[in-house]
Amino acid sequence: MAPFKVKRVGILTGGGDCPGLNAVIRGVTKSAIDHGMSVVGIIDGFEGLVEGKSKEIYRSDVSGILAIGGTILGSSNKGDPFHFPVEKNGKIEIKDLGEEAVKNYKLWKLDCLIGIGGDGTMHILNKLSDMGLNCVGVPKTIDNDLDSTDLTFGHDSAVYVVSKALDRLHTTASSHHRVIVVEVMGRYAGWIALHGGLAGGADIILIPEIPFDWEKVYEKIRQREMQGKKFSLVCVSEGAKAKDGDIVLKGHDIKRTDPKQLGGIAELVAKNIEENTGRETRVTVLGHVQRGGTPTPYDRILSTKFGAFAIDLVARGKFGRMVSLRGNEIKNVKIKDAISQQKLVQPKTQALIAARAVGISFGD
């Protein structure tokens, strides 16, 4: 019996946007065409898969997009087919429309679906695989919280933005003898704050994995003052919390699988620092600046490798797999394994050990 030959590949970008998505689309498209496959771009992530929005992608569509941030296909973090928001009589109802996704996959005569995204995207691909679809995952998230891969593309670019912001804030903080608190993304993982804070020379880094003690934070600022340093930089992850507190939320969005909207911890940290140390304190929330703009050279290379390798998996009939970085090599793992647990900062993480060694406080 002749091996199954893939003729049509669907590709979508799920979840939040980040630098490097277009580089993956380019890598997939060019590699697929060289393998004799046609490529169908699904518009606005899984939302498009449910609502039937797609277009054919050709070489000309991916020409010149390597260095462009965002995604030419559009994305959505509110389009989970199994938790799909539908407006009815002015109210939002959540429905399971997984069968609609499968129907469109078949209608477009797809032989495989490549999903580019983070933890949420991989969970959806896993469910679609269980429903009989041939799926391959490409790990993307600035949060770097996806297991079974050393790094997700987009993280390096986000860390670059954080480090450059801290560089700039360092000069204004020192000029005005202020404490500046910088809030960064990451949700329940502290990788952006850890790597960005380490690269940007933060004095205090607060991450979700290490609930902090308020007094330890104040102590670090006072210690610096005694050393003649009348300013401090605090890099705080949006999911960080005090030992006696909870994660700070700015709202809920039922359209999302995880409805919690994190944000506001920097304001709380700044308020308490100013009240308890007497040091003038300011807040900078980087927000979506971390997601935008051109990818770093590292992310361009990693994304291209991921895209090309995804098509290699497709050509070999290796479905239900996720592309993965292990050391300097591109490997692949079962999607099931990639979502078995969230990748969080551990006590023995080398970046954490190095940060402590150079005097950075984690408020513990």
Secondary structure by P-SEA (a helix, b strand, c coil): cccccccbbbbbcccccccaaaaaaaaaaaaaaaacbbbbbbccaaaaaaabbbbbbcccccccccccccccccccccccccbbbbbcccbbbbbbaaaaaaaaaaaacccbbbbbccaaaaaaaaaaaaaccbbbbbbbcccccccccccccaaaaaaaaaaaaaaaaaaaaaaabbbbbbbbcccccaaaaaaaaaaacccbbbcccccccaaaaaaaaaaaaaacccbbbbbbccccccccccccccccccccccccccccaaaaaaaaaaaacccbbbbbbbccccccccccaaaaaaaaaaaaaaaaaaaaccccbbbbbccccccccccccccccccccccccaaaaaaaaacccccc
